[in-house]
Amino acid sequence: MSRSSLYVVRLIVLLGTLAGVPSSASVALAAEIQIVAARGGSVSALSTEEAEQLFLGRRSTLNSGERVTLIDLPAGSVRDRFYLLLTGKNPIQTRAYWSRQVFTGRALPPREAASDQQARDWLVTTPGAIGYLPADVIDTRLQVLLRLP
């Protein structure tokens, strides 16, 4: 995130706090993001490096050799924050990266859900699915593989 973008986000959060109204930016920045899979699945944990390689399309299997299906949230603050925390790429860099991957035929981006709820349902019903969600929407059907700050 550039310095000017970070300044604007901080200003929005500060103004929202002073006004007593939580802004969507302050809520998105406060929510912990967790990489999850269905409870009882074959994956019990992921390293940050392995998660980054998976979500950037550099690999499509786990260290064990198991193929995975990745689930992405729709474009928005949670997705932007996820990629920034995991890969260090801002939204523009992430879109450009995936455009190059698709154009050159190297990889396809994760399957995009229309909402948190749809992503959660896909994670539970799709064998080998791995995705990320804000901590407050994770239920007992899912297990946390990796927590992002």
N, C-alpha and C positions, 0 to 999 in steps of 0.2 A: 504494500500500500504506500503510495507516495506521501510525502510530508504534508502536502496541501490537502489530500483526501483525508488523512488521519486528523488534521486540524479541524476540518469541517465536521467529521464524525464526532470528535470530542466536543465541539461547540454545540452540536445538536443535542448530545447527551446532557451537557451542562445546562443548556436552556430548558430542556425538558424537565430536568431535575429541579431547577429553580422554580419552574412554573407548577411543579407538583404533578405533572402529567408524564408518564413514561412514554417515550417515543418508540417507534418500531426499531430504530437504530439502537437505542439503549437496551431494549429487550433482546435483540439479536446478538448484541455484543456480550450480554450477560449469560446467555444460555450455553451450557457446556455441550459440546457436540461429541457423540460417541459412535464409533463404528460397531455395528451389530450384525448378528446372524440369528437364525432360528435356534431356539433352545433345543438341545439334544442333537444338534447337527455335528458334523465331523470336525468343525473348526472351533477351537476353544480360546484362541488368542492370536493376535497379529502383532508383529513388530511395526514400528513406524516406517521403517525402510520397505518392508514387504507391502504395507498398505499403500505407500506412495507409488511403488512400482505397479501395483494393480490398478490404482485409480488414474494413472497416467498411461495405461495401456502398454506398458513396457513388458508386461507378462500377463498371462491369462490363467495361470495355475498357481497354486500354493506351493510352498517348499516341498510338501508331501507329493506333489504331482496332480492333486485334485483340481479339476477345472472349476471355475467359479463364475457366477453371473453377478455383475455389479449393478447396483441400483443407485441412481442419482436423484436428488431432489430437484424440483423445478427451479429455474433461474430465480435468484433472489438473495437476500442477505445471508441466510443459513448456508446455502451452497457456496456463495462467495467466500464466506468466512472459513468453511471447511477446506476449500482448496488453498486458501492463503495459509492456514495453519499447517496443513499437511505437506504442501509442496512449495510454499513460498511464492506462488503465482497469484497475481491479482486477477479479477474477472476478465480483463482484456487479454492478458497473457494466456489465461486458461483457454479462452475461445480460440485464440490464434494457434495455440498448441494443438488443440483438437482438430482444427481446420487442416493443418498440415498433416496430421496423422491420417485423417480420412482421405484427403486428396492423394497422398502417396500410397494409400492402401496398407499402411503399417498396422493400423488398429481402428476399431470402432469405439465410440464413447460408451460409457455405461448407459443402461436402459433408464430413461427418464420417467419418473412417476409424476403424476399431475398434482399430488399433494403428499403431506406427511403420512396421512392415513393410508393412501394407496401404496406408498413405499413400504409401510409397516406390513400391510397385507401381503404384498409380493414377497417380502422377506420371509414371512411365515410359510407361504405356500410354494415357493420356488426352491427346489433342492439346490444346495450349493450357493445360495444367494448371500451376498454381503453388501451392506449399505451403511449409511450414516443417518442419524436422526438427532434432533435436540433431545437432551436428557429427559425433558418433561413429557415427551410423547412415547417413550419406551415403556412397553408393558411386560408382563411376566412371560409372554411367549417368546421373547427375545433374550439373547445373552450378549453382554458387552464384550467385544474383542479388544478394543483399544479406546482409551479416553483421550480426547484432545482438549487442551486448556480453553 
